[in-house]
Amino acid sequence: MVADPIEPSSGGRGWAGGQRPLHPPFVHAPIGGVIVASVCDVVSTVGGDAEGWSRAWFKGGSYALIVGTAILFLAVVTGVVERNRRARPASRERRAVDRHAIVMSLMGAVCVADLILRNGHNESAASTPVLVLLFTLAALVLTVVGGELGGRLVYRMWIATGPAAAPTASGVAEETRRPGALPSSPGSPR
């Protein structure tokens, strides 16, 4: 049996002793929370104040957004750790990571504002207020844009696809891949 070359024997930071990135396990809940909240708010708004079930959809969206926003803070912290470990300062990769971080931080701020608005309407709203819906949809747009930027980091720039390594003189970290891993696509930085 051949040993997995990226499994360390001991020590280190992060999952698998520093060999696996910390950030990816935490990004799915905030994305899902915003998507679920958006669906719930649209359904609640379409139902309007006359439908008794509209309030349940509003509250469901609120709960999804609470959970997603709470886990977003873990995603931010682990993202900062990974940024510092995997992207050299002033490199093309660092600038790409920073763009992703700015969009996702803005998404987090919109989610917090959305939750504050929701709290103000929690007891009185029979359905999702239009202003709350607009904030939720703005968070959704930022989530899609930020997620696409994050996807570029992984699938085009190969950031955090293997163990953390010291960047080379070009600013690109040379990372070990599993045997049989797919090679870089044409036009990728490797």
N, C-alpha and C positions, 0 to 999 in steps of 0.2 A: 504494500500500500504506500503510495506516494503522499508525503505530507503536504498540506496546503501551504504554499509559500507565503501567504499573507497572514497566517495564524501565528502570532507570537507565542513564545513559551510562557512568558509571564510579564507582569509589570506594565507600566505605561498608563496613558490616560485614554478615556473614551471606551467605546465598545471594543471588545477583543484586544484590550491592552493598548489602545491607541491606533490600532490598524483600521478600524471602521469609523467612519465619520459619525459624530454625535447628532448633527442637525436633522438628517432625513427622517428619523422615527417620529419627530415632533411636528413635522409640517402638514401631515395629512388631516389632523383634527381641526386646525384652524380653517383650512380650505373647505373641509366638509361642513364645518359649522356655519360658514358664510353661505355656502350653497343651500344648505337646509333652511337657514333663516330666510334667504331670498325666496325660495319656493313657498314657505309658510306665509310670508308677508304678502306675496302676490295673491295666493289663494284667499287669504283673509281680506285683502282689499277688494278683490273681485266679489266676494260674498257680501261685503258691506255690513253696516250696522244692523240691518234687518234680519240677517241670518244668525241664529244662535251659535252655530259652529265657528263663526269667524273669530270670536274671542279665543277659542281653543287653539286655532292656528296661530294667532298673534302670540299667545303665551308659548306655544311650541317653538316658534321662531326665536323668541327671547331666550329660552333655555338652550337651544342650539348655539346661539351667539355667545352666551355666557361661557359655555364649555369651550368652544373654539377660541375665544379671546383669552381665557385663562391659560390654555395650552400654548397659545401664541407667544406668551412671555417666555416659556421654555425654549421655543423655537428660536426666538431672538437671541437669548443668551448662548445657546449652543451654536447658532450661526456666527456670532461674534468670535467665539472660540475657534471655530473652523476657519473663519476668514483669516485670523492671525496665524493659524498653523499651516494653511495650504496656499495662500496667495501672497507673493512677495510684494512689499510696499512699492508703489509707483509702477507696478506692472500692468499690463493689459488685463490680466485676470483679476487683479485687485479692483481696477476700475469697474469691471463687469460685476463683480461681487457687490461693490458699493452701490451701483445702480439698482440691483435687486434689493439690497437692504433698504434703500431709501423708499422704494415703492411699497415694500412690505411693512415698513414702519409707518408710512402714511396710511396704509390699510388698517393697521392696528389702532391708530389714532381715530380713524373714522368709526371703527367698531366700538371703541370706548365711548365716543360721542353718541353713537347709536344706542348703546346701552343706557346712557344717561337720559336720553330722550324717552326711551321705552319706560324707564323707571318713573318718569313724570306722568306717563299715561297708563301705568300698570293697573290702577284700580278703576279708572273711568272709561277706558277704551273698549268699545264693543267689537272693533276690528282694528287692523293696523292703520294708524294715522298716516296720511300721505307723506308728511315730512320724515317719519321713521322709515317708510318704504324707500324714499329717495336716498337716505343714508345707507340703508342696507344694499340697495342696488349700486351705489357708489363703491361700497366695500367689495361687492362682487366684481365690478370692473377692475379695481385695483388688485384683487386676488388673481384674476385671470392674467393680467399684465405681469404681475410679480411672479406668478407661477411659470409663465412662459420664459421670463428672464432666468429663473432658477433652472428650468429645463435646459436652456442654452448652456448654462454653466456645467451641467453634468454631461449632456449628450453631444455638445459641440466642442467644449473646452476641456472636457474630461476632469473637471475639478471634483475632488473628493470621490473618485471612482476606485481608489486603492488606498494603500497605507500612506500616511502623511510622510512626505519626504522633503528634504531641504531643496529649495529652488536652485536651479542651475543658473549660470551667468545670464542666460536669456530671460530669466524670470519665470520659466515654466518648471514646475516641479516634476521630476521624473518619478513616476509611480509604478510599482510592480503590479502586473495584472496576473490573474489566474491563468494557468495554462489553458489554451483553447478559447480565451476570451476573444471577442470580436475585435479586429484591428480597427484603427481609426478610419473614419469615413474620409473620402476625398475632400480636400479643402479644410480638414480639421488641423489644429495646430501641431499635431504629432505626425 
